[in-house]
Amino acid sequence: MTKLNTLRRGVAVAAAVTLLAGFGGCVQSQRNSSPGASGEAGGDTKDTFVFAASSDPVMLDPAMASDGETFRVARQQFEGLLAASC
């Protein structure tokens, strides 16, 4: 009977830790709260989209694409549009 109680207690502790870790992701980020916090000298990057890639895409037209980076960027651009229709 004590092994069963120990197992139940362990499962309860694991569940509590998982819940607390999950709630930790729900806090509001305090980054970029002040001008210049992004690390750039200019400061405000509110309307700037930063996309990290291994190289630059040749073009942004997926119909004329011939390299992998263009396909990857085009897929990410159109992913939300096409996923809603499926």
C-alpha positions, 0 to 999 in steps of 0.5 A: 500500500505504501508503494501505491501512495508513493506512486500517487504522490510522485504523479501529483508532484509531476503534474503540479510541476508541469502545470507550473511550467506551463503557466510560466509561459503565460507571463507578459514579456518585458523586452523592448519596453524602452527605445533602443532595447532591440540592440540597434542604434536606431531604437524603435523597430516596432514595424520591422520584421526580422527573418533569419535565414542561411542566405537571401532568397533570390526573389519572392515570387514562388512561381519563378523560384529556383532556390531553396531559400525562396521556397522556404520564405514563400511557404511561410508567407502562404502557409496561413492562407492555405491552411485555413482553406484545407 
